[in-house]
Amino acid sequence: MILTELIDRYKSDPESVYNTWFVSGEDRMKAFRAIRRGVRDTVESIAAGTFGTDFKGSPLEVVLTAITEQKQVFQGAAHAFFWKPKLRIPDIYENDVNKRTFAAFLEVCLTATREELVLAQMSRLAAAHIKGLGPAVANIIYFLHPTLVPPFNTAMVKGFNALFRDKKQLGSWESYLAMREVIMRTNAVVRDRLSKDLGAFAGLLFEVGSGRFLVGGNVDAVLAAEKVKAEKTARARHADVVSEQAEESEHTRIQYLLIKVGRALKYTVYVARNDRHQSYAGQAFALLTVPELPPMGWPPEVMETVSVIDVIWLKPTGEFVSAFEVEKSTSIYSGILRLEDLVRSIPGCTCQVYLVAPDEREKEVMAQLARPAFRGDLADIPLAFIPFGALCEHCDALCKFGDNHSILSKIARTTTAVDKR
């Protein structure tokens, strides 16, 4: 099968990672800023000596959590960074020199604007021979430079070897850098069919490597030894897609309830620009909400971030009253950053902001708010948590008895309230 035919199949398959992850909406794009912020926190915590001696609880855990939430293609991305005490790997937790080397690498990659700078840093990190710290780092750098650095995992290596009839090794920096060169050259030829963003091509390699797509280099292996595994992968993928569709439906339902309450309280309602096409119970969001936020004179990157906040209530004068981030299963960290951007961008802002999430995520929300990175930053921001269950149960009562946004205090929970329980 020639590459162009494989790409066409990849793009037309509704359950391929191209359609369920790469072009499926804003979730992937939302992760980029959260990961960049997490990398910055990691660098700063190492510089301040507060990084710690374990993956758990470190800013690096936040980064990898945001990455592993990126659907099937990044499952297991965090494993390479788990601290394994018996093996003393990866050696970036107890070895201060290695820790600083890792921080310097991340710092340069954060600020680099040229390909040669990023590649030079990757080569320097490889030359440092930090025990257990291999090319899985590319999964982080991809989210900083998606057109320069392809992600890297077992399935992608298998897919690469099958597609290009090669024998690249998983944990080898040399193999990764060589793979990258081939991927860059090949993608330059086919990117009009895919994307300049290397995530699209990496997703294709993932599909081949996981056994969903057969090519000349992997037909025999899949049929002889991987048939059962490939079928299991296909079933799991289908289950994931069904689950994601259910999650999207629940997300839409909660957005609708917030729109309904906001309108009942006589506020103008804005819904995330990427969700204006949605509808629930026969009610089209586009007919219930305003198409744009009022002009605020914000920098483009701030307007871009705020425009994808799930629901915003405004007074007829354009004053922001309340903003809501609905996090069914996506990153709590990302939602907090978007709400913080909104509040910090409005001088003297009195807008109340809310994280709206399933009841079972309450502990996760409160744990994120208690993180050192947020404890100081969010102290003056009126941020509260609304459980799905409370909103669904009391929606009609909020609409009937509420006079203004303060009615939400009846169902919202704050870190202070939780601490006192």
N, C-alpha and C positions, 0 to 999 in steps of 0.2 A: 504494500500500500504506500503510495507516494505521500509526502508530507502534506501537500495541499488537501488531499482527500481526507487525511486524518484530521486536519484542522476543521474541515467542513463538518465532519461527523461530531467532533468535539463541541463545536458551536451550536449544532442543531439538537444535540442531546439535552433535553430539559433537566436531566439529573446530573449532568457533568458539573465539575466545580466551576467551569466557565460561567454557567448560568445560575448556579446556586450560591456562588461566592463572588466571582470577579465582577459580574455586571448585575448583581441581584439587587442593588439599591445603595443606600447611604451607610449601612452598617460597616462595610469595609472601609469607607472613607473616613468615618468617624474615628476609627481606630488609629489613624495616622497621627493625629495630634496628641491623643492620649499616650501613645507609645513615645513620641518625641518628648513630651513632658516628663514621662517616667525615666527616660534615658538621662535627661537633664538632672532629675532628682538623684539618680544613681551616681552620677559624676560628682554632684555637690556633696552627697553624703559620704563618699569616699574621701573627698578633700577635707571634710570636717571631722573625719574619724568616727562617724556615727553609723557606718554601713552595717556593721555587725559581722558575725562569724557564721552566718547560716543564710541559706536562700530564703527560708520562711521568715516573713516579717520585713524583708529588705525591699528597697525600691525596685530592685531587679525582679522581684516576684510580681509586682504590679505590671511591669513591662511584659513579662511572659504570660501573665493572665490575659492581658489584652490581646496578645498574639494568638494564644490557644483558643480564644473565643471565635477565631476566624474560620468557623466551619471545619469540614473534614480535613482540608489540606494542611492545617497546622496542628492537628491533634498530636500530642506528644512532644511538641516543641520545647516544653519546659523541662523535660526529663534530663536533658544534657546539662542543665544548670542546677539540678538538685544536689545538695551537699551530701556526699557519700563518705561519712567519717572513716570507715574502715579502709577505703582506698585513697583517702585524702584528695578527692577530686570533686569538681574542678577546683584547682588550687588558687582560687581567687577570694577565699574567705579567711583563711588563717595566715596566708603569706602576704605581708604588707607590700612587698616589692611587686608581686604579681597583681595585687589589687590596684596599685597605682598605675601599673602598665595598662591594665584593662580600662581604667578610668581615662587615661590619656588617649587611648584608642577611641573610646566612645566620644570624648570631647572633640577630637579632630573630625570624626565622622559627622558629628552634629553640625559643625560649622563649615565643612568642606563644600566647595561649589564646583570643583573640577574632578573629573574621573580619576586623573592620575594621583590626586591626593588620597582619595578613598582606597585605591588599589595599593598605594605605598603603605598605608596604615595596615591594611590586611596582611601584606607581606611582612611588615615589622612584627605584627602580633603572632603570625605563624613562626617567625624566626625566634621569638621569645620562648617557644617550647613550654608554654604553661601547661602543666600536666592536666589532662582532662578537658582543656578548653580548645575545642576543635572548630571546624567550619560551621557548626550549628549557630555560631554567632551571626552568620549571614542572615538568619531569620530576623534578627533585630535590625541589621543594617538595611535590609530590603525596605523596611518601613520608613527609613530616613532617605534612601535613594532608590526608589522603585524602578527607575530606568537604567540603573547602573549595576545593581547587585541582585541576582536572583536568589530566592530562598533555597533551602537545602534540607532534605530529609531522606530517609531510607527509600521511600517509594519513588522519589524524584531521581535518585541515583540509579535505581533499578530501571526506571523508564528511560533514562539517558542511555544506559548500557544497551538496552534492547533496541532503542531507536537508532543509535549510532554504532551498534555492534562493537562496544567498547567494554572495558573491565575496570572502570573507575571504582575506587574504594571509598566507603562511607566516611570514615574518620580522618581522611587525609586532606590536609590543606593543599598539597600539590594537586591532588585529584580535583578538588573544588575549583581552584583557580584555572585549571585546564578546562574543566567543564564550563566555567563561566565564559571563557573565550569562545568556545564552540556555540554556546547558547546565544551570546551577543551577535556573532556572525550570522547564525541561522535566523535569528529573530529579525535582523536587519533586512533579510530577504523576504520574510513572510509577515512583517509587522503590519502591512496594509490589510492583511486578513485577520490579524490578532490585535496587538497593541504595542506601543512603545514601552508600556509598563510590563516588566518581565514576569509579573505574577501570572499573566495569561499563559505564557509559554511554560512556566514552571507547573501550572495546573495541568497542562497537557502531558508533561512528563509524569506527573503524579497519577494521572489516569492510566497511562501505559504501565507504570510501575506497579500499580495496585491490581492490575490484571483485568480492568474493565475494557480496555481497548487492546486489541491484538495487532501486532506488527510482525514483520518477518523475523526480527531478532528475538521475539518472545513467544511465538506461537507454540513451538514444541514444549518449552518449559511450562507454559500455562496449561496446555492440554495434558501434559504428563504429570506434573507435580503440583500445579497451582489451581487446578480446576475447582476443587472444593473451596479453596480460599477465595478465588475470584467470585464464586457464586455467593459466598458469605459476605464479601465486600459489597456486591451489588445489592443484596438484601438489606444490609446495614445502611447503605446510601439511600435506598428507597425509604427506609424507616426514618432516616434523618430528614429527608425532604418533607415527608408527611408531618413530622414533628415541627419543622420550621414553619410550615403552612399554618399549623394550629397556633403556633406562637404569634405569627403575624396577625392572625384573626383576633387573638386576645388583645394584642397591642392596639389594634384598630378599635376594638370595643372600648378600651379604657380611654383612648383619645376622644371617642364620641361622647362618652359620659362627661369628660372634662369640658368639651365644647358645649354640651347641653346645660351643664351647671353654669358656666360662664355667661351664656346667653340669657338664662333665666335670671341672673343677677344684673342684667342690663349692661354687660360689658361687650365691647367689640372683641372678637376672638380671632386669633391668628393660629394656623396650624402649620407645622413644618412644610417647607415648600415642596419637598419630595413626597409628601403625603396628601397633597391637595386633591389628587385623583381618587383617593379612597372614598369609600362610603360604608355605612353601617345601618342595618335595619331599613334599607331603602332611602337613607338620608345621605346625600352627597356632601362631602366636606366642602367642596368648592362653593356650594350655595349657602353654607352656614358660616363661612369665615371670610376674612378679608384677604385679598391676594398678596399683599405686601405689607411689610412693617413700615411705620412712618420713618421719614428720613432723619437720621441721627448724626450724620457727619462722622461716622465711625470709619476706621481703616478697613479696607476690603476684607482682610483676614478675620476681623472681628465680626463684620456683617455676615460673612460666610458661616462662621460658627453659630451665631445667634439664629440665623435663618433656618437652621435645622433643629432647633429646640422644638420638642413635640407639640406643646400647646402654650400659648401666651394670651393672657387677658389684658386688655387695655381699656382705659377710659376713652370716651368719645374725643377727648382733647389729644389723644395719642400718648398719654402718660401710662407707663408700664405698671400694672397692678400685681399680677402673679404670673409665674412661669413654671412649667411642669415638664420634667423629663421622665418618660415612661420606660422603665428598664425591666422588661420581662425576663430576659436572660443575658442581655448584653452588658457591657462593662459599666458598673456603678461609677468607676473612676472617670470614665469619659463623660458621663452625665454631669458629675460634679464640676468638671472643668468648663463645660458649656454654660452652666448656670453661673459659675463664678465670673466668666467672661462678661456675661450680661450685666451683672451687678456692678462689676468694677468699671464698666464702660459708661455708666450713667452717673454723673456727679450728684452726690447727695441722694443716691437711689434708696427708695423705701420699698422697692418691689419685693414681695415675699416669694421665695422660690421653694420648689418641692421636688423631691425624688418620689416617684410613684412606682411601686414594685410589688411583686407577690408577697403575701404575708410571710412566707418562709424565708424571704431574703432580708428580713428586718435586721437580723444579727450581722449580716454582711454589710448592710448600709451603715450601721452604727460603727462597725469595725473600721470601715474606710474613713468615716468622719473623725475617728479617734487617732488616725495615723499621724505621726509627727509632722509629715509634710503638709497636712491640712489643719492641724490643731491651732496653729497660729494664724494661717491664711484665712480660715473661715470663721474665726471667732466673732467677727463683726457682720457676718452675712446671715440674714434670717432664713436659714435652710431647715426644712422639716421633711418628715417622711410620711407618706400616705399609703397605707396598705391597700392592695386591690380589693380585698374583702370588704373593708369599711366603705370604700367609695361605691362599690356595687350595691351594698346593702342600704346605704343612706342617700343615694343619689336623688331620689324623688323628694325626700325630706329636705335636702339641701336646697333644691329648686323651689320648694313650696314655702319654707320658713326663712330662708336666707335674705338678708337685706344687702349684704356686700360680702367681699371676700373673707371677712373675718369669720364667717360661718364655718370655714374649713378648719378652724382651730378645734372644732368638736371632734374631728376624726384624725387630725394630723398628730404626729408624735415627734418630739424633739429629742436630742441627745440628753438633755437635762431630765426630761420626763422619763426616759428609759433608765437613766442612772438611778432614779429614785425608786424604781419599782423593786 
